[in-house]
């Protein structure tokens, strides 16, 4: 089968021919429907050796859906051809966090040697993907598996960040979403579905701000020197109860600190590597600065249910597996609206 793989650190991935894996006891082989191209993958491509655990080569793609193709011994409750989403963070399955379905915070992560498929282990940018345990699969019901692929990260990650802060998002508050890419455009929909907060979207790209309006942003603000003042005016001088930073650069962290409210929260999701000097006066009083990571398997079930009810929908641009490099090139250039999804089986 064909697979889009990392073969060397700080070098472009390659489309290679590899063997179709066979599921062992407890494992499941899925026929891949869609694999989202995430900005995190660009960081994986750029980082030096040692920045992420895992042995080369490995197949990219940590945002995956597919159909059950074959199950290993002992697997029950899955049918051939059943549409499923792959829960992305793979923990030990036994620690306290994993038993609560929070494998994103597995207590034994350092021992495992990788974060999951596409992040040190073989992911979904291939015709088939081996999932190490049936617990990592969530049924999709009647959702289109290709359209649903971004729900596993672009939907789950902002959902987790928002859900943990829902107590702040009462009517009369404002939430600022910085960066209207794959995660940001989902965050705006999730905020509308779950809370009464008003939303302000910020981006450097006018087309991304137009997308923000289409998915429900109450206001949009171009990034730049005037952004903080405009946001403070929109919040009547109170600031934002929650700032979701899907970029994570020095500039976006500085903006977040300028527009956050007292007793608010800044949630840094983006991996751009920015820093913020944490000292007295650098943030409003009792403003929390947090770095959430992905979400739990139960939260993925909730995200899928929101999509099944029509409350949220990923804006998807499809690419065949042979054009995976193009999908990432356009992502790097900021020319993807919503989420790029690599589709190995176009006939499905």
N, C-alpha and C positions, 0 to 999 in steps of 0.2 A: 504494500500500500504506500501511498505518498504521505509524507509528513513534513511539516515546516519546522525545522529544528535549529536550536542553538548548537553550533559546533565548535565555537571558540569565543572567549570573552572579548568584548569590544570589537567584534566583527559581525557583519550582517548575517542573519540566519540563512539557512539554505533549505530548498525543497528537495527532499531525499526519498529514496526507496528504502523502506524498512519492512520487516516481517509483521504480519498481523499478530498481535499478542493473543495468547490463549489464557482464559480465566482459570485460576487455581481455586482451591476451596475458599468459599466466602466471597469470591471476586465476581465482577460483572463486566462483560464486554459490551460496550454500546457502539452503535453505528452513529457517528457524529452527524447531527443536524446542523448545528451552528456553533461557532466559536467566536466570541467577541474579541475585537482588537482593542486592547486597553492601553491607556497612556503608561500604565505601570510597566507594560512590556517594553516600552522604549527605554525606560530606566534600566531594566534587566539587560537590554542590548548594550547599553552604554557603560554600565558599572564594570569595574575591574574584577579580576578573579578574587574570590573571597568575600565579595559584597553580599552575595546570596549563596546559601548552601545548595549543594546538588552537584552531581557528576555529569559532565558532558559526554555525549550529546543528550539533549532532552528536547521533547516537542513542546513548543509554546502553546498558549491557549488555556487560561484559567477560568474562563467564563463560558460554560459549555452546556449544551443540551443534546439529546439524541434519542435513539430508540434502542430498547433492550435487544441485543443480538444473541447473546449466549451467557448463561450463568454457570458459575462453578458449583462444586458439591456443597450442599448445605444451604444454598440460597433459596428462600421461599418468598412468596408474595409478589413476584415479578413475572410478567408474561412477555413472551417474545413479541417484539414490535411495539411494546408499550412506550409512550413518550415520557421522558424523564428529564429533569434538570439535575445537574451535578453540583452538589454543594462543594464549594471551592477549597476552603481551608481544611486540610487533612491532619487531624490530631491523632493522639494515641488511642482514643476511643474509650479509655478506662479511668482517667483522672477525674477529679471533681468537676472541672470546667467542661470536659468532654461529655460527662454524664448528664450535664445540663444542656447539651447540644451546642455549647460554646467552644467548638473546636478551634475557632479563631484565637482563643486564649488558652490553648492547651498548655498544661503545666510542664509537659515533657517535650515541648517543641524543640528545644536545643538538642535533644538526643536523637530526634527523628531525621535530621540531615536535610530536610527540605520542607517547604510550606505547603506543597500540594501539587496537583497536576498543572503543568505549565510554569511552575515556580520551583524548579529543581527536579521534578519528576515529569514523566510524559503527560502532556496535556491534550487538548482537543483539536489542535490544528492538524488533523489527520483524518483519514477515512474512518478509522476506528480508534477507540480509547478504552484502556483498561482502568476500571475503577476498583480500588482495593477492597472496598466493603460496601455491601448493599445499603448500609445506614446512610451513605453519602448521596443517595439518590432520592429525589422528591418527585412524585407523579405530577405531570403537567395537565392532566385532564384534557379538555378540548382546546387548549391554547396551541397556536402554531409554534412548533418547537424552534424554528429559526427566529421568529419574532421574539420568542421568550428568552433566548440566550442571554441578552443583557440583564435580565432580571437577577441572575445569579451573582452579579457584582455591581454593575451600574445601578441596579435597583436595590439590592440588599445593603450595600455599604451606606448610602444616604439614609435608607430606612432605619438602620441601626443607630446612626448618629442622631436622627430626628426623634426616634422613639424614646431614647434615653433622656431627651430634653423636653418632652411633651408638656411637662408640668409648667414650663416657662411660657408656652405658646398659647396663651389665652387671648380672646378677642381684645383688640386694642394694642397688641404688641406687634412688632415687626421682626421678620427674619430676613437677613441679607444672604444671598447666594452668590458667591464669587466664583465665576467660571461656569459657563453654560455649555459644557461638553457632554460626554456620555453620562456622567454622574449628575451634573448640575441640572440637566433638563429633566431627569427623573426626580431629583429632589424637589423641584418646584411642584410637580404633580403630587408627590407624596405629602408635602406640606398642605396642599389644598384638600387632600383626601382625609387627613388625620386631624387637622387643627383649625382654629379660627384666626391664626396669625395672618397679617398682611405680608406680602413678599416683595422684595426688591432684588432684581437680578443685575449683576455687574459683569461686564466682559469688554475686551478690547475690540471685538469684532461686531460690527453692526448686524451682520446676518445672524450671529448667535443671540443677540438681543431680540431680534425679530422672532427667532425660535422660542425664546423665553416668553414673549407675549403670547405666542400661539398655544403654549402649554399651560398658561394660566398665571404668569407673573403679574402682580398688581402694578408694579412700576419697573422701569429699566433705567440704568444709569451707565453711561460709557465710562470705562476705566480711564483714570487720568488725574490731573492735579485738582480738578473740581469735584471729583467723585465724593469725597468725604463730606464736603459742605452740602452737596445735594442730598446725600443720604440723611444727614442730620436734620435737614429741613423737612424731608419726607416723614421723619419720625417725630416731628414737632420738638426737636431738641432732646428727646429722651434717649435716643440710641436704640440699637437692636437688641432684643432679648436673646437672639441667637445669630451668630455669624457662622455660616458654613463655607469654609475656604477650600475649594476643590482645586486650587493651584498650589499654594504652600510656598510661595516665593517671598523674598524679603519685602517686596512691594505690597503683596496682598496681605501679608501678616501686619504690616504697618497700617494699611487701610482698615483691617479688621479691628485693630486696637483703637483706632480713631473713632469708629462708629459703634462699638459695642456699648451697651448700657451697663450701669451699675447693677450688680447681681445677675449680669448676663453671662453668656458663655460663647467662647470662640472655639469652634471645632475644626481642627486642621486635618483635612483628609488628603489633600494633594501632596505629592512627593517631590516637589521642586527643590527641596533642601534649604529653604529660607530659615532664618533665625529671628528671634525677637528677644530683646533684652528684658528679662523678667526682674523687675525691681519696683520699689515703691514709686508710684506715679506713672509707670509704664502701661498700666491697665486701669480701668475704672475700679472703684472699690468692689470687692467680692466678685469680680469677674473671673470665671474659670477659663483656663486654657487647656484644652484636652486634645488627645490624638486617638480617636477611635480607629478600630481596625475591622473591616469587613462586617460580619454579623453572624448570628447563630443559625443553625439549621431550622429551628422553629420559626425564626424570623423570616427565613426564606419561604417557608410555607405560607406565612402571612402575606408576603410580597406577591407570591403567585396567586393567592386568593384575591388580592386587590386587582391584579391584572385580569383575572377571570371575571370579575364584576365590572370591568370596564373603567375602573377608577384611574388606572395608570397604563401607559403604553409607551414602549420604547420606540423612538424614531430610528429606523434601521436602514442602512445602506448595505446591500449584499455584494460580496465578492467571491468568486470561485476560489478554491484552494490555490490554483495556479497563479492567482493575482494577490496572494497574501502580502507580498513585498510592497505592492502598490498601495494596499490598504494602509499599511504602516507608514509609508512615505507621505500619503495624504494626511494621515493623522498627525504626523510630525509637523507638517506645514499648516495645520489648523484648518484643513479643507474637508473635514467630515462634519456633517450635520447630524447630531445625535450620536449614533453608535455604528461603527463598521462591524459587520458580521461576516466571517469567512464561512462559506457553505461548501463542504466537500462533496455533498450528494445533491446536485442541482435538480435531479429528476424527481426527488421526493416532493 
